């Protein structure tokens, strides 16, 4: 099982869907496409601490 994410410009969404659908047809039911979004920006990096006294 593989779960992955792709950042796709809105203008390229249909081309991306078409390419995945074409590939899915070649591998049968072993590939499923699920699209979500747009999603808000996020980060898993903690912001730097402010210097003392601020």
Backbone as CSV, one residue per row, in Angstrom:
resi,resn,N_x,N_y,N_z,CA_x,CA_y,CA_z,C_x,C_y,C_z
1,UNK,0.837,-1.172,0.000,0.000,0.000,0.000,0.878,1.230,0.000
2,UNK,0.489,2.196,-0.772,1.199,3.471,-0.840,0.184,4.592,-0.787
3,UNK,0.440,5.521,0.078,-0.386,6.729,0.147,0.554,7.897,-0.054
4,UNK,0.294,8.698,-1.043,1.190,9.805,-1.339,0.396,11.053,-1.691
5,UNK,1.049,12.174,-1.640,0.410,13.447,-1.948,1.145,14.122,-3.088
6,UNK,0.391,14.846,-3.880,0.955,15.610,-4.979,0.413,17.027,-4.894
7,UNK,1.266,17.987,-5.075,0.855,19.377,-5.135,0.674,19.708,-6.611
8,UNK,-0.573,19.952,-7.001,-0.904,20.169,-8.410,-1.570,21.533,-8.560
9,UNK,-1.087,22.311,-9.518,-1.728,23.595,-9.781,-3.150,23.343,-10.248
10,UNK,-4.058,24.227,-9.865,-5.463,24.082,-10.255,-5.601,23.956,-11.770
11,UNK,-4.790,24.685,-12.509,-4.859,24.655,-13.967,-4.463,23.294,-14.535
12,UNK,-3.708,22.495,-13.768,-3.236,21.189,-14.229,-4.044,20.025,-13.666
13,UNK,-5.075,20.332,-12.875,-5.811,19.275,-12.188,-6.403,18.257,-13.158
14,UNK,-7.068,18.697,-14.201,-7.707,17.753,-15.119,-6.678,16.897,-15.846
15,UNK,-5.569,17.497,-16.238,-4.499,16.735,-16.901,-3.936,15.681,-15.954
16,UNK,-3.778,16.029,-14.678,-3.300,15.080,-13.675,-4.300,13.934,-13.503
17,UNK,-5.588,14.283,-13.371,-6.626,13.253,-13.238,-6.615,12.313,-14.442
18,UNK,-6.510,12.872,-15.640,-6.511,12.061,-16.858,-5.319,11.100,-16.890
19,UNK,-4.144,11.600,-16.496,-2.944,10.755,-16.499,-3.072,9.621,-15.492
20,UNK,-3.608,9.900,-14.314,-3.766,8.863,-13.294,-4.831,7.852,-13.737
21,UNK,-5.917,8.338,-14.319,-6.966,7.441,-14.801,-6.424,6.507,-15.876
22,UNK,-5.604,7.042,-16.766,-4.989,6.219,-17.811,-4.102,5.141,-17.199
23,UNK,-3.293,5.541,-16.224,-2.395,4.579,-15.560,-3.200,3.545,-14.780
24,UNK,-4.256,3.980,-14.117,-5.095,3.063,-13.349,-5.702,2.000,-14.255
25,UNK,-6.068,2.381,-15.470,-6.617,1.418,-16.415,-5.623,0.339,-16.780
26,UNK,-4.340,0.673,-16.736,-3.292,-0.292,-17.085,-3.014,-1.286,-15.955
27,UNK,-3.361,-0.935,-14.720,-3.051,-1.813,-13.584,-4.303,-2.378,-12.919
28,UNK,-5.455,-2.129,-13.497,-6.694,-2.682,-12.949,-7.086,-2.013,-11.656
29,UNK,-7.565,-2.810,-10.716,-8.087,-2.257,-9.462,-7.006,-2.055,-8.406
30,UNK,-5.752,-2.085,-8.794,-4.665,-1.904,-7.824,-4.345,-0.442,-7.570
31,UNK,-5.011,0.488,-8.248,-4.742,1.913,-8.090,-6.050,2.653,-7.893
32,UNK,-6.104,3.456,-6.846,-7.275,4.275,-6.567,-6.814,5.712,-6.392
33,UNK,-7.555,6.629,-6.985,-7.239,8.046,-6.871,-8.283,8.736,-6.028
34,UNK,-7.813,9.485,-5.052,-8.704,10.285,-4.217,-8.112,11.684,-4.142
35,UNK,-8.891,12.683,-4.544,-8.412,14.056,-4.522,-9.125,14.848,-3.438
36,UNK,-8.363,15.654,-2.728,-8.919,16.550,-1.727,-8.309,17.930,-1.932
37,UNK,-8.972,18.918,-1.435,-8.373,20.243,-1.490,-9.289,21.246,-2.131
38,UNK,-8.890,22.466,-2.113,-7.594,22.934,-1.631,-7.496,22.845,-0.118
39,UNK,-6.311,22.601,0.351,-6.052,22.491,1.776,-5.230,23.687,2.243
40,UNK,-5.382,24.098,3.496,-4.594,25.223,4.001,-3.120,24.852,4.119
41,UNK,-2.293,25.841,4.042,-0.850,25.620,4.234,-0.589,25.200,5.672
42,UNK,0.400,24.362,5.872,0.774,23.941,7.218,2.251,23.584,7.239
43,UNK,2.779,23.490,8.426,4.186,23.150,8.598,4.341,22.316,9.852
44,UNK,5.264,21.373,9.808,5.550,20.548,10.975,6.802,21.033,11.699
45,UNK,7.293,22.203,11.324,8.491,22.766,11.931,8.067,23.749,13.010
46,UNK,8.656,23.610,14.194,8.361,24.553,15.274,8.998,25.899,14.947
47,UNK,8.266,27.002,15.179,8.867,28.315,14.946,10.002,28.555,15.945
48,UNK,10.986,29.333,15.559,12.080,29.623,16.486,11.566,30.392,17.700
49,UNK,12.191,30.162,18.817,11.805,30.866,20.044,12.238,32.305,19.960
50,UNK,11.421,33.188,20.507,11.777,34.612,20.563,12.848,34.810,21.626
51,UNK,13.791,35.717,21.385,14.812,35.993,22.398,14.163,36.467,23.704
52,UNK,14.818,36.211,24.833,14.306,36.626,26.141,14.145,38.127,26.185
53,UNK,13.096,38.599,26.842,12.877,40.024,26.981,11.961,40.603,25.903
54,UNK,11.490,39.796,25.018,10.586,40.291,23.972,9.178,39.996,24.306
